Amino acid sequence: MKSQFLRIGKNSIIYSFGNVSAKLVGFILLPIYTQYLTIADYGVLAILEITGQFLSSIFDLGLSFALNRWYWEEEFKNRQKTLFFTIFSTLVLVGSGLLILLLYFSDFLAVVLFSAGKYGLLIKLMSITVALNILSRSILNLMRIQERSTLYAVSNLARFTVNLVLTIYFVVNLEKGIAGIYLAQIVGFLVFFLFLTKYFLQNVRFKFERKVLKSMLAFGLPMVLTSIAGIILSITDRYSLKFLADLNDVGIYSFAFKISNSIKVFIGQSISWALTPVMYKMMSSKDNVRFYSKTLTYFTFILILFVFILSLYAKELIVLISRSEQYYPAYQIVPIISFAILFGLLRNITAIGINIKKKTKITALVITFVAILNIGLNILLVPSYKAMGASVATLISQILAFVLITRYSQKLYPVTYEFYKVAAIILISAGLITISFFWNEYSLLIRLTFKSVLLVLFPILLIGLKIVDVKNLSMFKENTKQ
């Protein structure tokens, strides 16, 4: 089991180089955004980003899930290239149709989203990036299936380096604003496809598998419902702020979310991509239940370290990277959003029983229910508490989703998780973060001194209460060196 965790760790590091590049660009550009975009502009950008994310997930048709399921089956090992070509060509047709519709109705959509037709050009540019993103995701998914982690990292790095340089050029030098951000993304996608032309041609055979496509769509389309519900769950907060508060609140919340989401991008998603294939390979192992149990504990511990540090120094970080005091209030909701993201990531681990038993409809129903509840919570909390209300609604919803998914998964496939350790790690970190907030009104020197004490105290408490085993940490360190 140690070797499995070591392999996951190494793959996670490799994946992270490619995976974080997208959000790293956004993180690096935050100071530029706060200087060259008004807070209302930042709110518009946030709405466009989540709209694009929503469209990309829907019109993927769940085919990325299907390729994972079909690619390594004995029957299709000699037809892998035709499978990928079938999926890619289908997405080209779907993406082209979507692009034509969005371009035609761009002014109408601008009025619906922003009550102003002047944003029609931005809708057009966003539409082009959505179509290109759908195609790029299919290629990236193939790399993950083939465990081509190095190529994955390098290709993403090339794309986002271009994106970063051109965004600075368009926004700072040419003063193109949000339009410049999307123009840079479009060029980045084109560089990505050019860079991977050889890889693409090596992995396609120009034969369309119509019958297999029907089977893959039957498998993938139900997964779209889960994706849609999940996206609704994650974007309701910003849409609620848009319609129940104002764009300034959307900007503050989105700024805090972008910072908090770095936990998922830098750590959570990279580990998940390395972990998922191993978890399925362990299904028939005698040690699988213990492996799943330890996975949840270790995953929680790793994630909470980053949640704790980010939440502890949220105010100092935001003051450092923001060029405008309008964004300073965002530090108050960073911890709440960070814990919401934590529970969302943990849910993916405990859902293993549902996935092993192929009862993914349960996941779709649970996430749909929680998404609807989240809408109600936002309607209830946002008018009075603005961004704080939206963040609390998100946290409550993610905790409930975690509890329900874990409960149903345990009924189908019982795993003896170390829930007491997981709960203790989360509660201790939350308590220390809450204490730190009482010191945020003091001078910088006093704040940093006190927070540093809490930072040292956290691992001492975990070790002292025997929540974290020092021997396991030592063995992990030794294995990593090897």
KOLZA-476342 format. One record per residue (C-alpha): residue number from 1; residue in one letter; z, x negated, y. Coordinates in steps of 0.25 Angstrom, whole numbers. Layout:
# KOLZA-476342
<node pos="NUM" code="A" z="Z" x="X" y="Y"/>
...
This chain:
# KOLZA-476342
<node pos="1" code="M" z="0" x="0" y="0"/>
<node pos="2" code="K" z="3" x="-12" y="9"/>
<node pos="3" code="S" z="-12" x="-17" y="8"/>
<node pos="4" code="Q" z="-17" x="-3" y="11"/>
<node pos="5" code="F" z="-9" x="-3" y="24"/>
<node pos="6" code="L" z="-13" x="-17" y="27"/>
<node pos="7" code="R" z="-28" x="-13" y="25"/>
<node pos="8" code="I" z="-26" x="0" y="34"/>
<node pos="9" code="G" z="-20" x="-9" y="45"/>
<node pos="10" code="K" z="-31" x="-19" y="45"/>
<node pos="11" code="N" z="-42" x="-8" y="45"/>
<node pos="12" code="S" z="-34" x="-1" y="56"/>
<node pos="13" code="I" z="-35" x="-14" y="65"/>
<node pos="14" code="I" z="-50" x="-15" y="63"/>
<node pos="15" code="Y" z="-53" x="0" y="65"/>
<node pos="16" code="S" z="-44" x="-1" y="78"/>
<node pos="17" code="F" z="-53" x="-11" y="85"/>
<node pos="18" code="G" z="-65" x="-1" y="84"/>
<node pos="19" code="N" z="-57" x="12" y="85"/>
<node pos="20" code="V" z="-49" x="8" y="97"/>
<node pos="21" code="S" z="-61" x="3" y="105"/>
<node pos="22" code="A" z="-64" x="18" y="110"/>
<node pos="23" code="K" z="-50" x="21" y="115"/>
<node pos="24" code="L" z="-48" x="7" y="120"/>
<node pos="25" code="V" z="-60" x="8" y="129"/>
<node pos="26" code="G" z="-53" x="21" y="135"/>
<node pos="27" code="F" z="-40" x="14" y="136"/>
<node pos="28" code="I" z="-46" x="2" y="143"/>
<node pos="29" code="L" z="-53" x="11" y="152"/>
<node pos="30" code="L" z="-41" x="20" y="156"/>
<node pos="31" code="P" z="-38" x="12" y="169"/>
<node pos="32" code="I" z="-53" x="13" y="173"/>
<node pos="33" code="Y" z="-53" x="28" y="170"/>
<node pos="34" code="T" z="-40" x="30" y="178"/>
<node pos="35" code="Q" z="-46" x="23" y="190"/>
<node pos="36" code="Y" z="-60" x="28" y="190"/>
<node pos="37" code="L" z="-58" x="42" y="184"/>
<node pos="38" code="T" z="-49" x="53" y="191"/>
<node pos="39" code="I" z="-39" x="59" y="182"/>
<node pos="40" code="A" z="-48" x="72" y="182"/>
<node pos="41" code="D" z="-60" x="63" y="177"/>
<node pos="42" code="Y" z="-51" x="57" y="166"/>
<node pos="43" code="G" z="-48" x="72" y="162"/>
<node pos="44" code="V" z="-63" x="75" y="162"/>
<node pos="45" code="L" z="-65" x="63" y="153"/>
<node pos="46" code="A" z="-54" x="67" y="144"/>
<node pos="47" code="I" z="-60" x="81" y="142"/>
<node pos="48" code="L" z="-74" x="75" y="139"/>
<node pos="49" code="E" z="-68" x="65" y="129"/>
<node pos="50" code="I" z="-61" x="76" y="121"/>
<node pos="51" code="T" z="-73" x="85" y="122"/>
<node pos="52" code="G" z="-81" x="74" y="116"/>
<node pos="53" code="Q" z="-71" x="71" y="105"/>
<node pos="54" code="F" z="-71" x="86" y="101"/>
<node pos="55" code="L" z="-86" x="86" y="101"/>
<node pos="56" code="S" z="-87" x="73" y="93"/>
<node pos="57" code="S" z="-78" x="78" y="82"/>
<node pos="58" code="I" z="-84" x="92" y="80"/>
<node pos="59" code="F" z="-99" x="87" y="79"/>
<node pos="60" code="D" z="-95" x="76" y="70"/>
<node pos="61" code="L" z="-95" x="88" y="60"/>
<node pos="62" code="G" z="-84" x="81" y="51"/>
<node pos="63" code="L" z="-95" x="72" y="45"/>
<node pos="64" code="S" z="-86" x="59" y="48"/>
<node pos="65" code="F" z="-76" x="65" y="38"/>
<node pos="66" code="A" z="-87" x="69" y="28"/>
<node pos="67" code="L" z="-92" x="55" y="28"/>
<node pos="68" code="N" z="-79" x="49" y="25"/>
<node pos="69" code="R" z="-78" x="59" y="13"/>
<node pos="70" code="W" z="-92" x="57" y="8"/>
<node pos="71" code="Y" z="-95" x="42" y="10"/>
<node pos="72" code="W" z="-88" x="36" y="-2"/>
<node pos="73" code="E" z="-90" x="47" y="-12"/>
<node pos="74" code="E" z="-97" x="42" y="-25"/>
<node pos="75" code="E" z="-108" x="51" y="-23"/>
<node pos="76" code="F" z="-112" x="47" y="-9"/>
<node pos="77" code="K" z="-109" x="32" y="-10"/>
<node pos="78" code="N" z="-124" x="29" y="-11"/>
<node pos="79" code="R" z="-127" x="39" y="0"/>
<node pos="80" code="Q" z="-117" x="35" y="10"/>
<node pos="81" code="K" z="-129" x="31" y="20"/>
<node pos="82" code="T" z="-135" x="44" y="19"/>
<node pos="83" code="L" z="-122" x="51" y="21"/>
<node pos="84" code="F" z="-120" x="44" y="34"/>
<node pos="85" code="F" z="-134" x="46" y="39"/>
<node pos="86" code="T" z="-132" x="61" y="36"/>
<node pos="87" code="I" z="-120" x="62" y="44"/>
<node pos="88" code="F" z="-125" x="53" y="55"/>
<node pos="89" code="S" z="-138" x="61" y="57"/>
<node pos="90" code="T" z="-130" x="74" y="56"/>
<node pos="91" code="L" z="-122" x="69" y="68"/>
<node pos="92" code="V" z="-134" x="65" y="75"/>
<node pos="93" code="L" z="-139" x="79" y="75"/>
<node pos="94" code="V" z="-126" x="85" y="78"/>
<node pos="95" code="G" z="-123" x="76" y="89"/>
<node pos="96" code="S" z="-137" x="78" y="95"/>
<node pos="97" code="G" z="-136" x="93" y="95"/>
<node pos="98" code="L" z="-122" x="92" y="101"/>
<node pos="99" code="L" z="-127" x="82" y="112"/>
<node pos="100" code="I" z="-138" x="92" y="116"/>
<node pos="101" code="L" z="-129" x="104" y="117"/>
<node pos="102" code="L" z="-118" x="96" y="125"/>
<node pos="103" code="L" z="-129" x="90" y="135"/>
<node pos="104" code="Y" z="-135" x="104" y="137"/>
<node pos="105" code="F" z="-121" x="111" y="140"/>
<node pos="106" code="S" z="-115" x="99" y="147"/>
<node pos="107" code="D" z="-113" x="106" y="161"/>
<node pos="108" code="F" z="-108" x="119" y="154"/>
<node pos="109" code="L" z="-97" x="110" y="146"/>
<node pos="110" code="A" z="-94" x="103" y="159"/>
<node pos="111" code="V" z="-90" x="116" y="165"/>
<node pos="112" code="V" z="-82" x="121" y="153"/>
<node pos="113" code="L" z="-74" x="108" y="152"/>
<node pos="114" code="F" z="-73" x="104" y="167"/>
<node pos="115" code="S" z="-77" x="116" y="175"/>
<node pos="116" code="A" z="-87" x="108" y="181"/>
<node pos="117" code="G" z="-102" x="105" y="178"/>
<node pos="118" code="K" z="-102" x="91" y="185"/>
<node pos="119" code="Y" z="-96" x="86" y="172"/>
<node pos="120" code="G" z="-109" x="89" y="164"/>
<node pos="121" code="L" z="-114" x="75" y="164"/>
<node pos="122" code="L" z="-101" x="70" y="157"/>
<node pos="123" code="I" z="-102" x="81" y="147"/>
<node pos="124" code="K" z="-116" x="75" y="144"/>
<node pos="125" code="L" z="-111" x="61" y="142"/>
<node pos="126" code="M" z="-99" x="66" y="134"/>
<node pos="127" code="S" z="-109" x="73" y="125"/>
<node pos="128" code="I" z="-117" x="60" y="122"/>
<node pos="129" code="T" z="-105" x="53" y="119"/>
<node pos="130" code="V" z="-101" x="64" y="109"/>
<node pos="131" code="A" z="-114" x="63" y="102"/>
<node pos="132" code="L" z="-114" x="48" y="101"/>
<node pos="133" code="N" z="-99" x="48" y="97"/>
<node pos="134" code="I" z="-102" x="57" y="85"/>
<node pos="135" code="L" z="-112" x="48" y="79"/>
<node pos="136" code="S" z="-104" x="35" y="82"/>
<node pos="137" code="R" z="-92" x="42" y="74"/>
<node pos="138" code="S" z="-100" x="43" y="62"/>
<node pos="139" code="I" z="-104" x="29" y="62"/>
<node pos="140" code="L" z="-89" x="25" y="64"/>
<node pos="141" code="N" z="-85" x="34" y="53"/>
<node pos="142" code="L" z="-94" x="27" y="43"/>
<node pos="143" code="M" z="-88" x="13" y="47"/>
<node pos="144" code="R" z="-74" x="18" y="44"/>
<node pos="145" code="I" z="-79" x="24" y="31"/>
<node pos="146" code="Q" z="-85" x="10" y="27"/>
<node pos="147" code="E" z="-73" x="3" y="33"/>
<node pos="148" code="R" z="-82" x="-5" y="42"/>
<node pos="149" code="S" z="-70" x="-6" y="52"/>
<node pos="150" code="T" z="-75" x="-19" y="58"/>
<node pos="151" code="L" z="-89" x="-13" y="62"/>
<node pos="152" code="Y" z="-81" x="-1" y="67"/>
<node pos="153" code="A" z="-73" x="-9" y="76"/>
<node pos="154" code="V" z="-84" x="-18" y="81"/>
<node pos="155" code="S" z="-94" x="-6" y="84"/>
<node pos="156" code="N" z="-83" x="2" y="91"/>
<node pos="157" code="L" z="-79" x="-10" y="99"/>
<node pos="158" code="A" z="-94" x="-12" y="104"/>
<node pos="159" code="R" z="-95" x="2" y="108"/>
<node pos="160" code="F" z="-83" x="3" y="116"/>
<node pos="161" code="T" z="-84" x="-11" y="122"/>
<node pos="162" code="V" z="-97" x="-5" y="128"/>
<node pos="163" code="N" z="-90" x="8" y="132"/>
<node pos="164" code="L" z="-79" x="0" y="139"/>
<node pos="165" code="V" z="-88" x="-9" y="147"/>
<node pos="166" code="L" z="-98" x="3" y="151"/>
<node pos="167" code="T" z="-87" x="12" y="154"/>
<node pos="168" code="I" z="-81" x="2" y="164"/>
<node pos="169" code="Y" z="-95" x="0" y="170"/>
<node pos="170" code="F" z="-98" x="15" y="171"/>
<node pos="171" code="V" z="-85" x="19" y="177"/>
<node pos="172" code="V" z="-81" x="8" y="185"/>
<node pos="173" code="N" z="-94" x="2" y="190"/>
<node pos="174" code="L" z="-103" x="14" y="190"/>
<node pos="175" code="E" z="-92" x="24" y="193"/>
<node pos="176" code="K" z="-98" x="34" y="183"/>
<node pos="177" code="G" z="-84" x="40" y="179"/>
<node pos="178" code="I" z="-83" x="48" y="166"/>
<node pos="179" code="A" z="-99" x="47" y="165"/>
<node pos="180" code="G" z="-98" x="32" y="164"/>
<node pos="181" code="I" z="-87" x="33" y="153"/>
<node pos="182" code="Y" z="-97" x="42" y="144"/>
<node pos="183" code="L" z="-109" x="33" y="148"/>
<node pos="184" code="A" z="-102" x="21" y="142"/>
<node pos="185" code="Q" z="-98" x="28" y="130"/>
<node pos="186" code="I" z="-112" x="32" y="127"/>
<node pos="187" code="V" z="-117" x="18" y="128"/>
<node pos="188" code="G" z="-106" x="13" y="119"/>
<node pos="189" code="F" z="-110" x="23" y="108"/>
<node pos="190" code="L" z="-125" x="18" y="110"/>
<node pos="191" code="V" z="-120" x="3" y="108"/>
<node pos="192" code="F" z="-112" x="8" y="96"/>
<node pos="193" code="F" z="-124" x="14" y="89"/>
<node pos="194" code="L" z="-132" x="2" y="92"/>
<node pos="195" code="F" z="-122" x="-8" y="87"/>
<node pos="196" code="L" z="-121" x="0" y="73"/>
<node pos="197" code="T" z="-135" x="3" y="71"/>
<node pos="198" code="K" z="-136" x="-7" y="59"/>
<node pos="199" code="Y" z="-123" x="-1" y="53"/>
<node pos="200" code="F" z="-129" x="13" y="55"/>
<node pos="201" code="L" z="-142" x="10" y="48"/>
<node pos="202" code="Q" z="-135" x="3" y="37"/>
<node pos="203" code="N" z="-127" x="15" y="34"/>
<node pos="204" code="V" z="-138" x="26" y="34"/>
<node pos="205" code="R" z="-148" x="31" y="25"/>
<node pos="206" code="F" z="-158" x="41" y="31"/>
<node pos="207" code="K" z="-156" x="52" y="22"/>
<node pos="208" code="F" z="-149" x="65" y="26"/>
<node pos="209" code="E" z="-139" x="71" y="15"/>
<node pos="210" code="R" z="-140" x="86" y="19"/>
<node pos="211" code="K" z="-132" x="91" y="7"/>
<node pos="212" code="V" z="-121" x="81" y="9"/>
<node pos="213" code="L" z="-121" x="84" y="24"/>
<node pos="214" code="K" z="-117" x="98" y="21"/>
<node pos="215" code="S" z="-106" x="94" y="12"/>
<node pos="216" code="M" z="-101" x="84" y="22"/>
<node pos="217" code="L" z="-101" x="95" y="33"/>
<node pos="218" code="A" z="-93" x="104" y="24"/>
<node pos="219" code="F" z="-83" x="93" y="23"/>
<node pos="220" code="G" z="-83" x="88" y="37"/>
<node pos="221" code="L" z="-84" x="101" y="46"/>
<node pos="222" code="P" z="-70" x="106" y="42"/>
<node pos="223" code="M" z="-65" x="93" y="47"/>
<node pos="224" code="V" z="-71" x="96" y="60"/>
<node pos="225" code="L" z="-61" x="107" y="62"/>
<node pos="226" code="T" z="-50" x="97" y="60"/>
<node pos="227" code="S" z="-56" x="88" y="71"/>
<node pos="228" code="I" z="-59" x="100" y="80"/>
<node pos="229" code="A" z="-44" x="104" y="79"/>
<node pos="230" code="G" z="-39" x="90" y="80"/>
<node pos="231" code="I" z="-47" x="88" y="93"/>
<node pos="232" code="I" z="-43" x="101" y="99"/>
<node pos="233" code="L" z="-29" x="97" y="96"/>
<node pos="234" code="S" z="-31" x="84" y="103"/>
<node pos="235" code="I" z="-39" x="89" y="115"/>
<node pos="236" code="T" z="-32" x="102" y="118"/>
<node pos="237" code="D" z="-22" x="95" y="127"/>
<node pos="238" code="R" z="-33" x="90" y="137"/>
<node pos="239" code="Y" z="-40" x="103" y="137"/>
<node pos="240" code="S" z="-27" x="110" y="140"/>
<node pos="241" code="L" z="-24" x="101" y="151"/>
<node pos="242" code="K" z="-38" x="103" y="157"/>
<node pos="243" code="F" z="-37" x="118" y="157"/>
<node pos="244" code="L" z="-22" x="120" y="159"/>
<node pos="245" code="A" z="-19" x="108" y="168"/>
<node pos="246" code="D" z="-29" x="100" y="175"/>
<node pos="247" code="L" z="-38" x="87" y="173"/>
<node pos="248" code="N" z="-27" x="78" y="178"/>
<node pos="249" code="D" z="-18" x="82" y="167"/>
<node pos="250" code="V" z="-30" x="80" y="157"/>
<node pos="251" code="G" z="-31" x="66" y="163"/>
<node pos="252" code="I" z="-17" x="62" y="162"/>
<node pos="253" code="Y" z="-16" x="68" y="147"/>
<node pos="254" code="S" z="-29" x="61" y="143"/>
<node pos="255" code="F" z="-24" x="48" y="149"/>
<node pos="256" code="A" z="-11" x="49" y="141"/>
<node pos="257" code="F" z="-19" x="53" y="128"/>
<node pos="258" code="K" z="-29" x="42" y="129"/>
<node pos="259" code="I" z="-17" x="32" y="130"/>
<node pos="260" code="S" z="-9" x="39" y="118"/>
<node pos="261" code="N" z="-22" x="40" y="110"/>
<node pos="262" code="S" z="-23" x="25" y="109"/>
<node pos="263" code="I" z="-12" x="26" y="98"/>
<node pos="264" code="K" z="-22" x="34" y="90"/>
<node pos="265" code="V" z="-34" x="25" y="94"/>
<node pos="266" code="F" z="-28" x="11" y="93"/>
<node pos="267" code="I" z="-19" x="14" y="81"/>
<node pos="268" code="G" z="-20" x="27" y="74"/>
<node pos="269" code="Q" z="-34" x="29" y="72"/>
<node pos="270" code="S" z="-37" x="15" y="67"/>
<node pos="271" code="I" z="-26" x="16" y="57"/>
<node pos="272" code="S" z="-31" x="30" y="52"/>
<node pos="273" code="W" z="-45" x="25" y="50"/>
<node pos="274" code="A" z="-40" x="13" y="41"/>
<node pos="275" code="L" z="-29" x="22" y="35"/>
<node pos="276" code="T" z="-38" x="34" y="31"/>
<node pos="277" code="P" z="-47" x="28" y="20"/>
<node pos="278" code="V" z="-34" x="21" y="14"/>
<node pos="279" code="M" z="-27" x="34" y="13"/>
<node pos="280" code="Y" z="-38" x="41" y="6"/>
<node pos="281" code="K" z="-40" x="29" y="-4"/>
<node pos="282" code="M" z="-25" x="30" y="-7"/>
<node pos="283" code="M" z="-26" x="44" y="-12"/>
<node pos="284" code="S" z="-26" x="40" y="-26"/>
<node pos="285" code="S" z="-16" x="29" y="-25"/>
<node pos="286" code="K" z="-2" x="30" y="-31"/>
<node pos="287" code="D" z="4" x="25" y="-19"/>
<node pos="288" code="N" z="-4" x="35" y="-9"/>
<node pos="289" code="V" z="8" x="44" y="-5"/>
<node pos="290" code="R" z="17" x="32" y="-1"/>
<node pos="291" code="F" z="5" x="26" y="6"/>
<node pos="292" code="Y" z="3" x="39" y="14"/>
<node pos="293" code="S" z="18" x="40" y="17"/>
<node pos="294" code="K" z="19" x="25" y="22"/>
<node pos="295" code="T" z="6" x="27" y="30"/>
<node pos="296" code="L" z="12" x="38" y="38"/>
<node pos="297" code="T" z="24" x="30" y="41"/>
<node pos="298" code="Y" z="17" x="17" y="45"/>
<node pos="299" code="F" z="6" x="25" y="53"/>
<node pos="300" code="T" z="18" x="32" y="61"/>
<node pos="301" code="F" z="25" x="19" y="63"/>
<node pos="302" code="I" z="12" x="12" y="68"/>
<node pos="303" code="L" z="8" x="23" y="77"/>
<node pos="304" code="I" z="22" x="26" y="83"/>
<node pos="305" code="L" z="23" x="11" y="88"/>
<node pos="306" code="F" z="11" x="13" y="97"/>
<node pos="307" code="V" z="15" x="27" y="101"/>
<node pos="308" code="F" z="29" x="22" y="105"/>
<node pos="309" code="I" z="23" x="10" y="113"/>
<node pos="310" code="L" z="13" x="18" y="120"/>
<node pos="311" code="S" z="22" x="29" y="123"/>
<node pos="312" code="L" z="33" x="20" y="128"/>
<node pos="313" code="Y" z="24" x="12" y="138"/>
<node pos="314" code="A" z="15" x="24" y="141"/>
<node pos="315" code="K" z="19" x="24" y="156"/>
<node pos="316" code="E" z="17" x="9" y="158"/>
<node pos="317" code="L" z="4" x="10" y="151"/>
<node pos="318" code="I" z="-2" x="21" y="159"/>
<node pos="319" code="V" z="3" x="15" y="172"/>
<node pos="320" code="L" z="-4" x="2" y="168"/>
<node pos="321" code="I" z="-17" x="8" y="164"/>
<node pos="322" code="S" z="-19" x="19" y="174"/>
<node pos="323" code="R" z="-24" x="17" y="188"/>
<node pos="324" code="S" z="-19" x="30" y="193"/>
<node pos="325" code="E" z="-5" x="36" y="193"/>
<node pos="326" code="Q" z="-11" x="49" y="190"/>
<node pos="327" code="Y" z="-11" x="45" y="175"/>
<node pos="328" code="Y" z="3" x="40" y="175"/>
<node pos="329" code="P" z="9" x="53" y="170"/>
<node pos="330" code="A" z="1" x="51" y="157"/>
<node pos="331" code="Y" z="12" x="42" y="151"/>
<node pos="332" code="Q" z="22" x="54" y="149"/>
<node pos="333" code="I" z="13" x="60" y="139"/>
<node pos="334" code="V" z="8" x="48" y="131"/>
<node pos="335" code="P" z="20" x="48" y="121"/>
<node pos="336" code="I" z="17" x="63" y="118"/>
<node pos="337" code="I" z="3" x="61" y="116"/>
<node pos="338" code="S" z="5" x="48" y="108"/>
<node pos="339" code="F" z="14" x="55" y="98"/>
<node pos="340" code="A" z="4" x="67" y="97"/>
<node pos="341" code="I" z="-6" x="56" y="93"/>
<node pos="342" code="L" z="4" x="50" y="83"/>
<node pos="343" code="F" z="6" x="63" y="75"/>
<node pos="344" code="G" z="-9" x="66" y="75"/>
<node pos="345" code="L" z="-11" x="52" y="68"/>
<node pos="346" code="L" z="0" x="54" y="58"/>
<node pos="347" code="R" z="-6" x="68" y="55"/>
<node pos="348" code="N" z="-18" x="61" y="49"/>
<node pos="349" code="I" z="-9" x="53" y="40"/>
<node pos="350" code="T" z="-2" x="65" y="34"/>
<node pos="351" code="A" z="-14" x="73" y="32"/>
<node pos="352" code="I" z="-18" x="64" y="20"/>
<node pos="353" code="G" z="-13" x="74" y="10"/>
<node pos="354" code="I" z="-22" x="85" y="17"/>
<node pos="355" code="N" z="-34" x="76" y="16"/>
<node pos="356" code="I" z="-32" x="71" y="2"/>
<node pos="357" code="K" z="-31" x="85" y="-3"/>
<node pos="358" code="K" z="-44" x="89" y="6"/>
<node pos="359" code="K" z="-37" x="100" y="13"/>
<node pos="360" code="T" z="-42" x="96" y="27"/>
<node pos="361" code="K" z="-43" x="111" y="31"/>
<node pos="362" code="I" z="-28" x="110" y="32"/>
<node pos="363" code="T" z="-29" x="99" y="43"/>
<node pos="364" code="A" z="-40" x="107" y="50"/>
<node pos="365" code="L" z="-31" x="120" y="50"/>
<node pos="366" code="V" z="-18" x="112" y="55"/>
<node pos="367" code="I" z="-25" x="105" y="66"/>
<node pos="368" code="T" z="-32" x="118" y="71"/>
<node pos="369" code="F" z="-19" x="125" y="71"/>
<node pos="370" code="V" z="-12" x="113" y="79"/>
<node pos="371" code="A" z="-24" x="113" y="88"/>
<node pos="372" code="I" z="-22" x="127" y="92"/>
<node pos="373" code="L" z="-7" x="126" y="93"/>
<node pos="374" code="N" z="-10" x="114" y="103"/>
<node pos="375" code="I" z="-19" x="122" y="112"/>
<node pos="376" code="G" z="-7" x="132" y="113"/>
<node pos="377" code="L" z="3" x="121" y="116"/>
<node pos="378" code="N" z="-6" x="115" y="127"/>
<node pos="379" code="I" z="-8" x="129" y="133"/>
<node pos="380" code="L" z="7" x="130" y="133"/>
<node pos="381" code="L" z="11" x="117" y="138"/>
<node pos="382" code="V" z="0" x="111" y="147"/>
<node pos="383" code="P" z="1" x="121" y="159"/>
<node pos="384" code="S" z="15" x="117" y="161"/>
<node pos="385" code="Y" z="16" x="103" y="156"/>
<node pos="386" code="K" z="2" x="98" y="158"/>
<node pos="387" code="A" z="-1" x="84" y="150"/>
<node pos="388" code="M" z="13" x="84" y="145"/>
<node pos="389" code="G" z="11" x="98" y="139"/>
<node pos="390" code="A" z="-2" x="94" y="132"/>
<node pos="391" code="S" z="4" x="81" y="126"/>
<node pos="392" code="V" z="16" x="89" y="120"/>
<node pos="393" code="A" z="6" x="100" y="115"/>
<node pos="394" code="T" z="-2" x="89" y="108"/>
<node pos="395" code="L" z="11" x="82" y="102"/>
<node pos="396" code="I" z="16" x="95" y="96"/>
<node pos="397" code="S" z="2" x="98" y="90"/>
<node pos="398" code="Q" z="1" x="85" y="84"/>
<node pos="399" code="I" z="15" x="85" y="78"/>
<node pos="400" code="L" z="12" x="99" y="72"/>
<node pos="401" code="A" z="-1" x="94" y="66"/>
<node pos="402" code="F" z="5" x="82" y="60"/>
<node pos="403" code="V" z="16" x="91" y="54"/>
<node pos="404" code="L" z="7" x="102" y="48"/>
<node pos="405" code="I" z="-3" x="92" y="43"/>
<node pos="406" code="T" z="8" x="84" y="36"/>
<node pos="407" code="R" z="14" x="96" y="30"/>
<node pos="408" code="Y" z="1" x="101" y="24"/>
<node pos="409" code="S" z="-3" x="87" y="19"/>
<node pos="410" code="Q" z="11" x="86" y="12"/>
<node pos="411" code="K" z="9" x="99" y="5"/>
<node pos="412" code="L" z="-5" x="94" y="-1"/>
<node pos="413" code="Y" z="-1" x="80" y="-3"/>
<node pos="414" code="P" z="13" x="76" y="-2"/>
<node pos="415" code="V" z="17" x="62" y="4"/>
<node pos="416" code="T" z="31" x="57" y="6"/>
<node pos="417" code="Y" z="29" x="53" y="21"/>
<node pos="418" code="E" z="41" x="46" y="28"/>
<node pos="419" code="F" z="42" x="57" y="38"/>
<node pos="420" code="Y" z="56" x="52" y="42"/>
<node pos="421" code="K" z="51" x="39" y="46"/>
<node pos="422" code="V" z="39" x="45" y="53"/>
<node pos="423" code="A" z="48" x="54" y="61"/>
<node pos="424" code="A" z="58" x="44" y="65"/>
<node pos="425" code="I" z="47" x="34" y="70"/>
<node pos="426" code="I" z="41" x="45" y="79"/>
<node pos="427" code="L" z="55" x="51" y="84"/>
<node pos="428" code="I" z="61" x="37" y="87"/>
<node pos="429" code="S" z="48" x="33" y="95"/>
<node pos="430" code="A" z="48" x="46" y="102"/>
<node pos="431" code="G" z="62" x="45" y="106"/>
<node pos="432" code="L" z="61" x="31" y="112"/>
<node pos="433" code="I" z="48" x="35" y="120"/>
<node pos="434" code="T" z="56" x="47" y="126"/>
<node pos="435" code="I" z="67" x="38" y="130"/>
<node pos="436" code="S" z="57" x="28" y="137"/>
<node pos="437" code="F" z="52" x="39" y="145"/>
<node pos="438" code="F" z="65" x="40" y="153"/>
<node pos="439" code="W" z="63" x="26" y="158"/>
<node pos="440" code="N" z="49" x="28" y="163"/>
<node pos="441" code="E" z="54" x="30" y="177"/>
<node pos="442" code="Y" z="60" x="17" y="178"/>
<node pos="443" code="S" z="53" x="4" y="183"/>
<node pos="444" code="L" z="43" x="-3" y="174"/>
<node pos="445" code="L" z="52" x="-14" y="170"/>
<node pos="446" code="I" z="63" x="-5" y="166"/>
<node pos="447" code="R" z="54" x="4" y="159"/>
<node pos="448" code="L" z="47" x="-7" y="151"/>
<node pos="449" code="T" z="61" x="-14" y="147"/>
<node pos="450" code="F" z="66" x="-1" y="142"/>
<node pos="451" code="K" z="54" x="3" y="135"/>
<node pos="452" code="S" z="53" x="-11" y="128"/>
<node pos="453" code="V" z="67" x="-8" y="123"/>
<node pos="454" code="L" z="62" x="5" y="117"/>
<node pos="455" code="L" z="50" x="-2" y="111"/>
<node pos="456" code="V" z="59" x="-12" y="104"/>
<node pos="457" code="L" z="69" x="-1" y="100"/>
<node pos="458" code="F" z="59" x="7" y="93"/>
<node pos="459" code="P" z="56" x="-2" y="81"/>
<node pos="460" code="I" z="71" x="-6" y="80"/>
<node pos="461" code="L" z="74" x="9" y="78"/>
<node pos="462" code="L" z="63" x="11" y="67"/>
<node pos="463" code="I" z="68" x="-1" y="60"/>
<node pos="464" code="G" z="83" x="1" y="62"/>
<node pos="465" code="L" z="81" x="16" y="57"/>
<node pos="466" code="K" z="73" x="10" y="45"/>
<node pos="467" code="I" z="61" x="19" y="49"/>
<node pos="468" code="V" z="52" x="6" y="49"/>
<node pos="469" code="D" z="54" x="-4" y="37"/>
<node pos="470" code="V" z="54" x="-18" y="42"/>
<node pos="471" code="K" z="49" x="-23" y="28"/>
<node pos="472" code="N" z="37" x="-15" y="29"/>
<node pos="473" code="L" z="33" x="-20" y="43"/>
<node pos="474" code="S" z="35" x="-34" y="38"/>
<node pos="475" code="M" z="26" x="-32" y="26"/>
<node pos="476" code="F" z="16" x="-25" y="34"/>
<node pos="477" code="K" z="16" x="-37" y="44"/>
<node pos="478" code="E" z="14" x="-47" y="32"/>
<node pos="479" code="N" z="3" x="-39" y="26"/>
<node pos="480" code="T" z="-4" x="-38" y="40"/>
<node pos="481" code="K" z="-4" x="-54" y="41"/>
<node pos="482" code="Q" z="-10" x="-55" y="27"/>
